[in-house]
Amino acid sequence: MDKLLLNGVGTLGSVVSTYIVGLFSLILIGVSLLIILYRIQQWIIKVDENMSYLREVVQIYKQLQKEKEDCNK
């Protein structure tokens, strides 16, 4: 009888530890995904800011080209 009780307690402990390890792994994966998504979002924001600078440069270049063509006429 004692062996059965000890075996049951050992199994219960094994189930609880397996549950805790699984839960910890799930939390760790979730946090990692959130960090990855945050970094992707920051990269997209940085690219968008650089694109706006590029648009300004292209607009200024087009203006200068147009002024140059007007001066040549």
mmCIF file of the N, C-alpha and C atoms, coordinates in Angstrom:
data_MODEL
# 
_entry.id   MODEL 
# 
loop_
_atom_site.group_PDB 
_atom_site.id 
_atom_site.type_symbol 
_atom_site.label_atom_id 
_atom_site.label_alt_id 
_atom_site.label_comp_id 
_atom_site.label_asym_id 
_atom_site.label_entity_id 
_atom_site.label_seq_id 
_atom_site.pdbx_PDB_ins_code 
_atom_site.Cartn_x 
_atom_site.Cartn_y 
_atom_site.Cartn_z 
_atom_site.occupancy 
_atom_site.B_iso_or_equiv 
_atom_site.pdbx_formal_charge 
_atom_site.auth_seq_id 
_atom_site.auth_comp_id 
_atom_site.auth_asym_id 
_atom_site.auth_atom_id 
_atom_site.pdbx_PDB_model_num 
ATOM 1   N N  . MET A 1 1  ? 0.815  -1.184 0.000   1.00 0.00 ? 1  MET A N  1 
ATOM 2   C CA . MET A 1 1  ? 0.000  0.000  0.000   1.00 0.00 ? 1  MET A CA 1 
ATOM 3   C C  . MET A 1 1  ? 0.873  1.269  0.000   1.00 0.00 ? 1  MET A C  1 
ATOM 4   N N  . ASP A 1 2  ? 1.916  1.208  0.823   1.00 0.00 ? 2  ASP A N  1 
ATOM 5   C CA . ASP A 1 2  ? 2.814  2.360  0.875   1.00 0.00 ? 2  ASP A CA 1 
ATOM 6   C C  . ASP A 1 2  ? 3.472  2.607  -0.479  1.00 0.00 ? 2  ASP A C  1 
ATOM 7   N N  . LYS A 1 3  ? 3.831  1.530  -1.152  1.00 0.00 ? 3  LYS A N  1 
ATOM 8   C CA . LYS A 1 3  ? 4.458  1.679  -2.469  1.00 0.00 ? 3  LYS A CA 1 
ATOM 9   C C  . LYS A 1 3  ? 3.492  2.312  -3.468  1.00 0.00 ? 3  LYS A C  1 
ATOM 10  N N  . LEU A 1 4  ? 2.222  1.934  -3.401  1.00 0.00 ? 4  LEU A N  1 
ATOM 11  C CA . LEU A 1 4  ? 1.229  2.527  -4.299  1.00 0.00 ? 4  LEU A CA 1 
ATOM 12  C C  . LEU A 1 4  ? 1.050  4.015  -4.040  1.00 0.00 ? 4  LEU A C  1 
ATOM 13  N N  . LEU A 1 5  ? 1.019  4.388  -2.757  1.00 0.00 ? 5  LEU A N  1 
ATOM 14  C CA . LEU A 1 5  ? 0.877  5.809  -2.422  1.00 0.00 ? 5  LEU A CA 1 
ATOM 15  C C  . LEU A 1 5  ? 2.101  6.601  -2.885  1.00 0.00 ? 5  LEU A C  1 
ATOM 16  N N  . LEU A 1 6  ? 3.285  6.046  -2.631  1.00 0.00 ? 6  LEU A N  1 
ATOM 17  C CA . LEU A 1 6  ? 4.501  6.738  -3.066  1.00 0.00 ? 6  LEU A CA 1 
ATOM 18  C C  . LEU A 1 6  ? 4.568  6.835  -4.584  1.00 0.00 ? 6  LEU A C  1 
ATOM 19  N N  . ASN A 1 7  ? 4.146  5.787  -5.262  1.00 0.00 ? 7  ASN A N  1 
ATOM 20  C CA . ASN A 1 7  ? 4.136  5.801  -6.718  1.00 0.00 ? 7  ASN A CA 1 
ATOM 21  C C  . ASN A 1 7  ? 3.159  6.867  -7.222  1.00 0.00 ? 7  ASN A C  1 
ATOM 22  N N  . GLY A 1 8  ? 1.993  6.970  -6.586  1.00 0.00 ? 8  GLY A N  1 
ATOM 23  C CA . GLY A 1 8  ? 1.009  7.988  -6.966  1.00 0.00 ? 8  GLY A CA 1 
ATOM 24  C C  . GLY A 1 8  ? 1.532  9.392  -6.742  1.00 0.00 ? 8  GLY A C  1 
ATOM 25  N N  . VAL A 1 9  ? 2.215  9.590  -5.612  1.00 0.00 ? 9  VAL A N  1 
ATOM 26  C CA . VAL A 1 9  ? 2.784  10.912 -5.320  1.00 0.00 ? 9  VAL A CA 1 
ATOM 27  C C  . VAL A 1 9  ? 3.881  11.235 -6.328  1.00 0.00 ? 9  VAL A C  1 
ATOM 28  N N  . GLY A 1 10 ? 4.707  10.252 -6.664  1.00 0.00 ? 10 GLY A N  1 
ATOM 29  C CA . GLY A 1 10 ? 5.757  10.474 -7.650  1.00 0.00 ? 10 GLY A CA 1 
ATOM 30  C C  . GLY A 1 10 ? 5.181  10.822 -9.005  1.00 0.00 ? 10 GLY A C  1 
ATOM 31  N N  . THR A 1 11 ? 4.111  10.142 -9.392  1.00 0.00 ? 11 THR A N  1 
ATOM 32  C CA . THR A 1 11 ? 3.465  10.435 -10.671 1.00 0.00 ? 11 THR A CA 1 
ATOM 33  C C  . THR A 1 11 ? 2.846  11.820 -10.664 1.00 0.00 ? 11 THR A C  1 
ATOM 34  N N  . LEU A 1 12 ? 2.199  12.169 -9.546  1.00 0.00 ? 12 LEU A N  1 
ATOM 35  C CA . LEU A 1 12 ? 1.589  13.499 -9.433  1.00 0.00 ? 12 LEU A CA 1 
ATOM 36  C C  . LEU A 1 12 ? 2.661  14.577 -9.521  1.00 0.00 ? 12 LEU A C  1 
ATOM 37  N N  . GLY A 1 13 ? 3.774  14.340 -8.837  1.00 0.00 ? 13 GLY A N  1 
ATOM 38  C CA . GLY A 1 13 ? 4.879  15.300 -8.903  1.00 0.00 ? 13 GLY A CA 1 
ATOM 39  C C  . GLY A 1 13 ? 5.418  15.419 -10.312 1.00 0.00 ? 13 GLY A C  1 
ATOM 40  N N  . SER A 1 14 ? 5.486  14.314 -11.014 1.00 0.00 ? 14 SER A N  1 
ATOM 41  C CA . SER A 1 14 ? 5.957  14.325 -12.389 1.00 0.00 ? 14 SER A CA 1 
ATOM 42  C C  . SER A 1 14 ? 4.998  15.106 -13.288 1.00 0.00 ? 14 SER A C  1 
ATOM 43  N N  . VAL A 1 15 ? 3.698  14.912 -13.083 1.00 0.00 ? 15 VAL A N  1 
ATOM 44  C CA . VAL A 1 15 ? 2.701  15.626 -13.880 1.00 0.00 ? 15 VAL A CA 1 
ATOM 45  C C  . VAL A 1 15 ? 2.768  17.126 -13.606 1.00 0.00 ? 15 VAL A C  1 
ATOM 46  N N  . VAL A 1 16 ? 2.899  17.481 -12.337 1.00 0.00 ? 16 VAL A N  1 
ATOM 47  C CA . VAL A 1 16 ? 2.969  18.904 -11.982 1.00 0.00 ? 16 VAL A CA 1 
ATOM 48  C C  . VAL A 1 16 ? 4.233  19.533 -12.559 1.00 0.00 ? 16 VAL A C  1 
ATOM 49  N N  . SER A 1 17 ? 5.358  18.858 -12.441 1.00 0.00 ? 17 SER A N  1 
ATOM 50  C CA . SER A 1 17 ? 6.598  19.432 -12.973 1.00 0.00 ? 17 SER A CA 1 
ATOM 51  C C  . SER A 1 17 ? 6.534  19.530 -14.496 1.00 0.00 ? 17 SER A C  1 
ATOM 52  N N  . THR A 1 18 ? 5.936  18.544 -15.153 1.00 0.00 ? 18 THR A N  1 
ATOM 53  C CA . THR A 1 18 ? 5.772  18.603 -16.601 1.00 0.00 ? 18 THR A CA 1 
ATOM 54  C C  . THR A 1 18 ? 4.875  19.777 -16.988 1.00 0.00 ? 18 THR A C  1 
ATOM 55  N N  . TYR A 1 19 ? 3.801  19.992 -16.230 1.00 0.00 ? 19 TYR A N  1 
ATOM 56  C CA . TYR A 1 19 ? 2.887  21.108 -16.484 1.00 0.00 ? 19 TYR A CA 1 
ATOM 57  C C  . TYR A 1 19 ? 3.601  22.442 -16.315 1.00 0.00 ? 19 TYR A C  1 
ATOM 58  N N  . ILE A 1 20 ? 4.411  22.541 -15.244 1.00 0.00 ? 20 ILE A N  1 
ATOM 59  C CA . ILE A 1 20 ? 5.130  23.801 -14.984 1.00 0.00 ? 20 ILE A CA 1 
ATOM 60  C C  . ILE A 1 20 ? 6.150  24.069 -16.089 1.00 0.00 ? 20 ILE A C  1 
ATOM 61  N N  . VAL A 1 21 ? 6.879  23.038 -16.495 1.00 0.00 ? 21 VAL A N  1 
ATOM 62  C CA . VAL A 1 21 ? 7.863  23.211 -17.571 1.00 0.00 ? 21 VAL A CA 1 
ATOM 63  C C  . VAL A 1 21 ? 7.163  23.606 -18.869 1.00 0.00 ? 21 VAL A C  1 
ATOM 64  N N  . GLY A 1 22 ? 6.032  22.972 -19.174 1.00 0.00 ? 22 GLY A N  1 
ATOM 65  C CA . GLY A 1 22 ? 5.276  23.325 -20.377 1.00 0.00 ? 22 GLY A CA 1 
ATOM 66  C C  . GLY A 1 22 ? 4.765  24.751 -20.328 1.00 0.00 ? 22 GLY A C  1 
ATOM 67  N N  . LEU A 1 23 ? 4.248  25.153 -19.165 1.00 0.00 ? 23 LEU A N  1 
ATOM 68  C CA . LEU A 1 23 ? 3.743  26.517 -19.007 1.00 0.00 ? 23 LEU A CA 1 
ATOM 69  C C  . LEU A 1 23 ? 4.871  27.532 -19.142 1.00 0.00 ? 23 LEU A C  1 
ATOM 70  N N  . PHE A 1 24 ? 6.003  27.235 -18.525 1.00 0.00 ? 24 PHE A N  1 
ATOM 71  C CA . PHE A 1 24 ? 7.162  28.125 -18.630 1.00 0.00 ? 24 PHE A CA 1 
ATOM 72  C C  . PHE A 1 24 ? 7.622  28.248 -20.074 1.00 0.00 ? 24 PHE A C  1 
ATOM 73  N N  . SER A 1 25 ? 7.654  27.126 -20.778 1.00 0.00 ? 25 SER A N  1 
ATOM 74  C CA . SER A 1 25 ? 8.058  27.149 -22.185 1.00 0.00 ? 25 SER A CA 1 
ATOM 75  C C  . SER A 1 25 ? 7.088  27.978 -23.017 1.00 0.00 ? 25 SER A C  1 
ATOM 76  N N  . LEU A 1 26 ? 5.807  27.826 -22.759 1.00 0.00 ? 26 LEU A N  1 
ATOM 77  C CA . LEU A 1 26 ? 4.802  28.591 -23.490 1.00 0.00 ? 26 LEU A CA 1 
ATOM 78  C C  . LEU A 1 26 ? 4.944  30.090 -23.226 1.00 0.00 ? 26 LEU A C  1 
ATOM 79  N N  . ILE A 1 27 ? 5.174  30.457 -21.979 1.00 0.00 ? 27 ILE A N  1 
ATOM 80  C CA . ILE A 1 27 ? 5.371  31.872 -21.640 1.00 0.00 ? 27 ILE A CA 1 
ATOM 81  C C  . ILE A 1 27 ? 6.629  32.400 -22.319 1.00 0.00 ? 27 ILE A C  1 
ATOM 82  N N  . LEU A 1 28 ? 7.702  31.621 -22.291 1.00 0.00 ? 28 LEU A N  1 
ATOM 83  C CA . LEU A 1 28 ? 8.957  32.041 -22.917 1.00 0.00 ? 28 LEU A CA 1 
ATOM 84  C C  . LEU A 1 28 ? 8.790  32.227 -24.423 1.00 0.00 ? 28 LEU A C  1 
ATOM 85  N N  . ILE A 1 29 ? 8.078  31.324 -25.071 1.00 0.00 ? 29 ILE A N  1 
ATOM 86  C CA . ILE A 1 29 ? 7.823  31.445 -26.509 1.00 0.00 ? 29 ILE A CA 1 
ATOM 87  C C  . ILE A 1 29 ? 6.970  32.684 -26.794 1.00 0.00 ? 29 ILE A C  1 
ATOM 88  N N  . GLY A 1 30 ? 5.953  32.921 -25.968 1.00 0.00 ? 30 GLY A N  1 
ATOM 89  C CA . GLY A 1 30 ? 5.098  34.095 -26.152 1.00 0.00 ? 30 GLY A CA 1 
ATOM 90  C C  . GLY A 1 30 ? 5.866  35.395 -26.021 1.00 0.00 ? 30 GLY A C  1 
ATOM 91  N N  . VAL A 1 31 ? 6.702  35.491 -25.003 1.00 0.00 ? 31 VAL A N  1 
ATOM 92  C CA . VAL A 1 31 ? 7.499  36.708 -24.804 1.00 0.00 ? 31 VAL A CA 1 
ATOM 93  C C  . VAL A 1 31 ? 8.476  36.890 -25.964 1.00 0.00 ? 31 VAL A C  1 
ATOM 94  N N  . SER A 1 32 ? 9.086  35.801 -26.415 1.00 0.00 ? 32 SER A N  1 
ATOM 95  C CA . SER A 1 32 ? 10.011 35.891 -27.544 1.00 0.00 ? 32 SER A CA 1 
ATOM 96  C C  . SER A 1 32 ? 9.306  36.388 -28.803 1.00 0.00 ? 32 SER A C  1 
ATOM 97  N N  . LEU A 1 33 ? 8.104  35.876 -29.055 1.00 0.00 ? 33 LEU A N  1 
ATOM 98  C CA . LEU A 1 33 ? 7.344  36.336 -30.224 1.00 0.00 ? 33 LEU A CA 1 
ATOM 99  C C  . LEU A 1 33 ? 6.991  37.814 -30.112 1.00 0.00 ? 33 LEU A C  1 
ATOM 100 N N  . LEU A 1 34 ? 6.621  38.255 -28.915 1.00 0.00 ? 34 LEU A N  1 
ATOM 101 C CA . LEU A 1 34 ? 6.308  39.681 -28.735 1.00 0.00 ? 34 LEU A CA 1 
ATOM 102 C C  . LEU A 1 34 ? 7.539  40.548 -28.998 1.00 0.00 ? 34 LEU A C  1 
ATOM 103 N N  . ILE A 1 35 ? 8.697  40.102 -28.533 1.00 0.00 ? 35 ILE A N  1 
ATOM 104 C CA . ILE A 1 35 ? 9.934  40.862 -28.768 1.00 0.00 ? 35 ILE A CA 1 
ATOM 105 C C  . ILE A 1 35 ? 10.250 40.908 -30.258 1.00 0.00 ? 35 ILE A C  1 
ATOM 106 N N  . ILE A 1 36 ? 10.095 39.770 -30.939 1.00 0.00 ? 36 ILE A N  1 
ATOM 107 C CA . ILE A 1 36 ? 10.360 39.728 -32.381 1.00 0.00 ? 36 ILE A CA 1 
ATOM 108 C C  . ILE A 1 36 ? 9.405  40.655 -33.125 1.00 0.00 ? 36 ILE A C  1 
ATOM 109 N N  . LEU A 1 37 ? 8.115  40.623 -32.786 1.00 0.00 ? 37 LEU A N  1 
ATOM 110 C CA . LEU A 1 37 ? 7.139  41.500 -33.443 1.00 0.00 ? 37 LEU A CA 1 
ATOM 111 C C  . LEU A 1 37 ? 7.433  42.971 -33.170 1.00 0.00 ? 37 LEU A C  1 
ATOM 112 N N  . TYR A 1 38 ? 7.873  43.292 -31.949 1.00 0.00 ? 38 TYR A N  1 
ATOM 113 C CA . TYR A 1 38 ? 8.228  44.669 -31.609 1.00 0.00 ? 38 TYR A CA 1 
ATOM 114 C C  . TYR A 1 38 ? 9.401  45.147 -32.460 1.00 0.00 ? 38 TYR A C  1 
ATOM 115 N N  . ARG A 1 39 ? 10.419 44.292 -32.604 1.00 0.00 ? 39 ARG A N  1 
ATOM 116 C CA . ARG A 1 39 ? 11.585 44.685 -33.405 1.00 0.00 ? 39 ARG A CA 1 
ATOM 117 C C  . ARG A 1 39 ? 11.223 44.845 -34.875 1.00 0.00 ? 39 ARG A C  1 
ATOM 118 N N  . ILE A 1 40 ? 10.348 43.983 -35.394 1.00 0.00 ? 40 ILE A N  1 
ATOM 119 C CA . ILE A 1 40 ? 9.894  44.121 -36.781 1.00 0.00 ? 40 ILE A CA 1 
ATOM 120 C C  . ILE A 1 40 ? 9.143  45.435 -36.950 1.00 0.00 ? 40 ILE A C  1 
ATOM 121 N N  . GLN A 1 41 ? 8.291  45.768 -35.986 1.00 0.00 ? 41 GLN A N  1 
ATOM 122 C CA . GLN A 1 41 ? 7.536  47.015 -36.058 1.00 0.00 ? 41 GLN A CA 1 
ATOM 123 C C  . GLN A 1 41 ? 8.481  48.219 -36.047 1.00 0.00 ? 41 GLN A C  1 
ATOM 124 N N  . GLN A 1 42 ? 9.492  48.191 -35.181 1.00 0.00 ? 42 GLN A N  1 
ATOM 125 C CA . GLN A 1 42 ? 10.450 49.296 -35.130 1.00 0.00 ? 42 GLN A CA 1 
ATOM 126 C C  . GLN A 1 42 ? 11.221 49.408 -36.442 1.00 0.00 ? 42 GLN A C  1 
ATOM 127 N N  . TRP A 1 43 ? 11.575 48.271 -37.048 1.00 0.00 ? 43 TRP A N  1 
ATOM 128 C CA . TRP A 1 43 ? 12.284 48.292 -38.320 1.00 0.00 ? 43 TRP A CA 1 
ATOM 129 C C  . TRP A 1 43 ? 11.405 48.899 -39.409 1.00 0.00 ? 43 TRP A C  1 
ATOM 130 N N  . ILE A 1 44 ? 10.121 48.539 -39.436 1.00 0.00 ? 44 ILE A N  1 
ATOM 131 C CA . ILE A 1 44 ? 9.195  49.082 -40.432 1.00 0.00 ? 44 ILE A CA 1 
ATOM 132 C C  . ILE A 1 44 ? 9.044  50.586 -40.249 1.00 0.00 ? 44 ILE A C  1 
ATOM 133 N N  . ILE A 1 45 ? 8.955  51.046 -39.004 1.00 0.00 ? 45 ILE A N  1 
ATOM 134 C CA . ILE A 1 45 ? 8.843  52.488 -38.746 1.00 0.00 ? 45 ILE A CA 1 
ATOM 135 C C  . ILE A 1 45 ? 10.097 53.207 -39.238 1.00 0.00 ? 45 ILE A C  1 
ATOM 136 N N  . LYS A 1 46 ? 11.277 52.624 -38.987 1.00 0.00 ? 46 LYS A N  1 
ATOM 137 C CA . LYS A 1 46 ? 12.531 53.246 -39.426 1.00 0.00 ? 46 LYS A CA 1 
ATOM 138 C C  . LYS A 1 46 ? 12.597 53.309 -40.953 1.00 0.00 ? 46 LYS A C  1 
ATOM 139 N N  . VAL A 1 47 ? 12.182 52.233 -41.624 1.00 0.00 ? 47 VAL A N  1 
ATOM 140 C CA . VAL A 1 47 ? 12.187 52.220 -43.088 1.00 0.00 ? 47 VAL A CA 1 
ATOM 141 C C  . VAL A 1 47 ? 11.222 53.271 -43.624 1.00 0.00 ? 47 VAL A C  1 
ATOM 142 N N  . ASP A 1 48 ? 10.059 53.417 -42.995 1.00 0.00 ? 48 ASP A N  1 
ATOM 143 C CA . ASP A 1 48 ? 9.082  54.406 -43.438 1.00 0.00 ? 48 ASP A CA 1 
ATOM 144 C C  . ASP A 1 48 ? 9.631  55.826 -43.281 1.00 0.00 ? 48 ASP A C  1 
ATOM 145 N N  . GLU A 1 49 ? 10.325 56.077 -42.174 1.00 0.00 ? 49 GLU A N  1 
ATOM 146 C CA . GLU A 1 49 ? 10.932 57.402 -41.982 1.00 0.00 ? 49 GLU A CA 1 
ATOM 147 C C  . GLU A 1 49 ? 11.988 57.666 -43.049 1.00 0.00 ? 49 GLU A C  1 
ATOM 148 N N  . ASN A 1 50 ? 12.800 56.657 -43.346 1.00 0.00 ? 50 ASN A N  1 
ATOM 149 C CA . ASN A 1 50 ? 13.826 56.829 -44.381 1.00 0.00 ? 50 ASN A CA 1 
ATOM 150 C C  . ASN A 1 50 ? 13.192 57.041 -45.750 1.00 0.00 ? 50 ASN A C  1 
ATOM 151 N N  . MET A 1 51 ? 12.069 56.395 -46.004 1.00 0.00 ? 51 MET A N  1 
ATOM 152 C CA . MET A 1 51 ? 11.375 56.589 -47.283 1.00 0.00 ? 51 MET A CA 1 
ATOM 153 C C  . MET A 1 51 ? 10.845 58.014 -47.394 1.00 0.00 ? 51 MET A C  1 
ATOM 154 N N  . SER A 1 52 ? 10.381 58.588 -46.281 1.00 0.00 ? 52 SER A N  1 
ATOM 155 C CA . SER A 1 52 ? 9.885  59.963 -46.354 1.00 0.00 ? 52 SER A CA 1 
ATOM 156 C C  . SER A 1 52 ? 11.039 60.919 -46.668 1.00 0.00 ? 52 SER A C  1 
ATOM 157 N N  . TYR A 1 53 ? 12.226 60.665 -46.090 1.00 0.00 ? 53 TYR A N  1 
ATOM 158 C CA . TYR A 1 53 ? 13.385 61.486 -46.430 1.00 0.00 ? 53 TYR A CA 1 
ATOM 159 C C  . TYR A 1 53 ? 13.734 61.330 -47.905 1.00 0.00 ? 53 TYR A C  1 
ATOM 160 N N  . LEU A 1 54 ? 13.661 60.108 -48.390 1.00 0.00 ? 54 LEU A N  1 
ATOM 161 C CA . LEU A 1 54 ? 13.963 59.838 -49.792 1.00 0.00 ? 54 LEU A CA 1 
ATOM 162 C C  . LEU A 1 54 ? 12.963 60.548 -50.709 1.00 0.00 ? 54 LEU A C  1 
ATOM 163 N N  . ARG A 1 55 ? 11.686 60.552 -50.316 1.00 0.00 ? 55 ARG A N  1 
ATOM 164 C CA . ARG A 1 55 ? 10.675 61.261 -51.118 1.00 0.00 ? 55 ARG A CA 1 
ATOM 165 C C  . ARG A 1 55 ? 10.986 62.748 -51.190 1.00 0.00 ? 55 ARG A C  1 
ATOM 166 N N  . GLU A 1 56 ? 11.417 63.324 -50.072 1.00 0.00 ? 56 GLU A N  1 
ATOM 167 C CA . GLU A 1 56 ? 11.769 64.743 -50.060 1.00 0.00 ? 56 GLU A CA 1 
ATOM 168 C C  . GLU A 1 56 ? 12.954 65.006 -50.984 1.00 0.00 ? 56 GLU A C  1 
ATOM 169 N N  . VAL A 1 57 ? 13.949 64.151 -50.935 1.00 0.00 ? 57 VAL A N  1 
ATOM 170 C CA . VAL A 1 57 ? 15.129 64.319 -51.778 1.00 0.00 ? 57 VAL A CA 1 
ATOM 171 C C  . VAL A 1 57 ? 14.742 64.224 -53.253 1.00 0.00 ? 57 VAL A C  1 
ATOM 172 N N  . VAL A 1 58 ? 13.901 63.267 -53.603 1.00 0.00 ? 58 VAL A N  1 
ATOM 173 C CA . VAL A 1 58 ? 13.456 63.111 -54.992 1.00 0.00 ? 58 VAL A CA 1 
ATOM 174 C C  . VAL A 1 58 ? 12.654 64.338 -55.429 1.00 0.00 ? 58 VAL A C  1 
ATOM 175 N N  . GLN A 1 59 ? 11.802 64.846 -54.552 1.00 0.00 ? 59 GLN A N  1 
ATOM 176 C CA . GLN A 1 59 ? 11.009 66.026 -54.894 1.00 0.00 ? 59 GLN A CA 1 
ATOM 177 C C  . GLN A 1 59 ? 11.920 67.234 -55.130 1.00 0.00 ? 59 GLN A C  1 
ATOM 178 N N  . ILE A 1 60 ? 12.921 67.407 -54.278 1.00 0.00 ? 60 ILE A N  1 
ATOM 179 C CA . ILE A 1 60 ? 13.860 68.527 -54.454 1.00 0.00 ? 60 ILE A CA 1 
ATOM 180 C C  . ILE A 1 60 ? 14.652 68.345 -55.747 1.00 0.00 ? 60 ILE A C  1 
ATOM 181 N N  . TYR A 1 61 ? 15.060 67.114 -56.035 1.00 0.00 ? 61 TYR A N  1 
ATOM 182 C CA . TYR A 1 61 ? 15.793 66.840 -57.265 1.00 0.00 ? 61 TYR A CA 1 
ATOM 183 C C  . TYR A 1 61 ? 14.946 67.171 -58.491 1.00 0.00 ? 61 TYR A C  1 
ATOM 184 N N  . LYS A 1 62 ? 13.682 66.790 -58.466 1.00 0.00 ? 62 LYS A N  1 
ATOM 185 C CA . LYS A 1 62 ? 12.788 67.093 -59.590 1.00 0.00 ? 62 LYS A CA 1 
ATOM 186 C C  . LYS A 1 62 ? 12.607 68.594 -59.747 1.00 0.00 ? 62 LYS A C  1 
ATOM 187 N N  . GLN A 1 63 ? 12.497 69.299 -58.618 1.00 0.00 ? 63 GLN A N  1 
ATOM 188 C CA . GLN A 1 63 ? 12.360 70.761 -58.680 1.00 0.00 ? 63 GLN A CA 1 
ATOM 189 C C  . GLN A 1 63 ? 13.608 71.382 -59.309 1.00 0.00 ? 63 GLN A C  1 
ATOM 190 N N  . LEU A 1 64 ? 14.767 70.920 -58.887 1.00 0.00 ? 64 LEU A N  1 
ATOM 191 C CA . LEU A 1 64 ? 16.013 71.466 -59.435 1.00 0.00 ? 64 LEU A CA 1 
ATOM 192 C C  . LEU A 1 64 ? 16.138 71.159 -60.925 1.00 0.00 ? 64 LEU A C  1 
ATOM 193 N N  . GLN A 1 65 ? 15.741 69.976 -61.340 1.00 0.00 ? 65 GLN A N  1 
ATOM 194 C CA . GLN A 1 65 ? 15.779 69.615 -62.754 1.00 0.00 ? 65 GLN A CA 1 
ATOM 195 C C  . GLN A 1 65 ? 14.835 70.513 -63.549 1.00 0.00 ? 65 GLN A C  1 
ATOM 196 N N  . LYS A 1 66 ? 13.660 70.758 -63.001 1.00 0.00 ? 66 LYS A N  1 
ATOM 197 C CA . LYS A 1 66 ? 12.699 71.612 -63.694 1.00 0.00 ? 66 LYS A CA 1 
ATOM 198 C C  . LYS A 1 66 ? 13.218 73.048 -63.801 1.00 0.00 ? 66 LYS A C  1 
ATOM 199 N N  . GLU A 1 67 ? 13.824 73.559 -62.726 1.00 0.00 ? 67 GLU A N  1 
ATOM 200 C CA . GLU A 1 67 ? 14.392 74.906 -62.754 1.00 0.00 ? 67 GLU A CA 1 
ATOM 201 C C  . GLU A 1 67 ? 15.562 74.966 -63.752 1.00 0.00 ? 67 GLU A C  1 
ATOM 202 N N  . LYS A 1 68 ? 16.335 73.923 -63.820 1.00 0.00 ? 68 LYS A N  1 
ATOM 203 C CA . LYS A 1 68 ? 17.447 73.876 -64.750 1.00 0.00 ? 68 LYS A CA 1 
ATOM 204 C C  . LYS A 1 68 ? 16.956 73.891 -66.181 1.00 0.00 ? 68 LYS A C  1 
ATOM 205 N N  . GLU A 1 69 ? 15.884 73.135 -66.450 1.00 0.00 ? 69 GLU A N  1 
ATOM 206 C CA . GLU A 1 69 ? 15.299 73.130 -67.795 1.00 0.00 ? 69 GLU A CA 1 
ATOM 207 C C  . GLU A 1 69 ? 14.697 74.483 -68.143 1.00 0.00 ? 69 GLU A C  1 
ATOM 208 N N  . ASP A 1 70 ? 14.080 75.144 -67.157 1.00 0.00 ? 70 ASP A N  1 
ATOM 209 C CA . ASP A 1 70 ? 13.495 76.471 -67.410 1.00 0.00 ? 70 ASP A CA 1 
ATOM 210 C C  . ASP A 1 70 ? 14.574 77.504 -67.697 1.00 0.00 ? 70 ASP A C  1 
ATOM 211 N N  . CYS A 1 71 ? 15.723 77.377 -67.032 1.00 0.00 ? 71 CYS A N  1 
ATOM 212 C CA . CYS A 1 71 ? 16.819 78.318 -67.260 1.00 0.00 ? 71 CYS A CA 1 
ATOM 213 C C  . CYS A 1 71 ? 17.450 78.096 -68.626 1.00 0.00 ? 71 CYS A C  1 
ATOM 214 N N  . ASN A 1 72 ? 17.459 76.889 -69.143 1.00 0.00 ? 72 ASN A N  1 
ATOM 215 C CA . ASN A 1 72 ? 18.073 76.580 -70.424 1.00 0.00 ? 72 ASN A CA 1 
ATOM 216 C C  . ASN A 1 72 ? 17.196 77.056 -71.603 1.00 0.00 ? 72 ASN A C  1 
ATOM 217 N N  . LYS A 1 73 ? 15.944 77.325 -71.371 1.00 0.00 ? 73 LYS A N  1 
ATOM 218 C CA . LYS A 1 73 ? 15.044 77.754 -72.466 1.00 0.00 ? 73 LYS A CA 1 
ATOM 219 C C  . LYS A 1 73 ? 15.238 79.176 -72.826 1.00 0.00 ? 73 LYS A C  1 
# 
